[in-house]
Amino acid sequence: MTVNLTGRGAGALGELVRRTGDSKTDVINRALIVYELIERITDEGGAVFVREPDSAELERVRFL
């Protein structure tokens, strides 16, 4: 399989490889699993929230 990444996507991939020590293949596989999870949750009417470090406030994440 060949994947054509944008500059931003390639940068994110490189940063994740650097931060995690995982291979590019592993990072892409994990990203697809997370993407599928988010799509399933939102398709079923759920929502995804994040919390910044040192904060008690949850913020809803909206995916386009």
N, C-alpha and C positions, 0 to 999 in steps of 0.2 A: 504494500500500500504506500502511496506517496501522498504527503500532506503539504500543501502550499500555505505557509504561515505568513501573516502580515508582519511587519516590523515589530509591532507591539506584542503579537503572539509569540514571535521568536524570542523577544526579550524576556517575556514572562516565562517561557519554557527554560531558557538559560538560567534565569534567576532561581527557578524551582529546582533545577538540577544542582545548582551550586548549593542552595540552602539545605536540600534534603539528602544529597549524595545518591539519589536514585538515578537510574538511566532515563534518557529521553522517552524511551518506550514505556517505562513504568509511570512516569509523570503523565504522559498522555492517557494511558489506561485509567489511572486514578481520576484524572480530570473528567473523562467520559462517564465514569461511574457516578461522580458527584453531580455532573450535569443531568444525568438521567434521574437521579434521586430528586433534584430540585424540580425538574419538569413534572415528575409524578406527583410530588407534594402540591405544587401550585395547580396542576390540572384537576386535582381532587378537592380544591378549595382551601388548601392549607396555605401557610405563609412561612417564610424563612426570616429569622432574626439574628442579629449579631450584637455582641457587646464589646466595646473597646476596652483595652486593658485599663485597670484602675477606674472603671465606671460601673455603676449598678444599672444604668439605663440601657434598655434594649431598643434597638433600631431595626425597623422592618426593612428588609432588602427587597427591592423590586427589580426583577429581571425583564429585560426587553426582548 
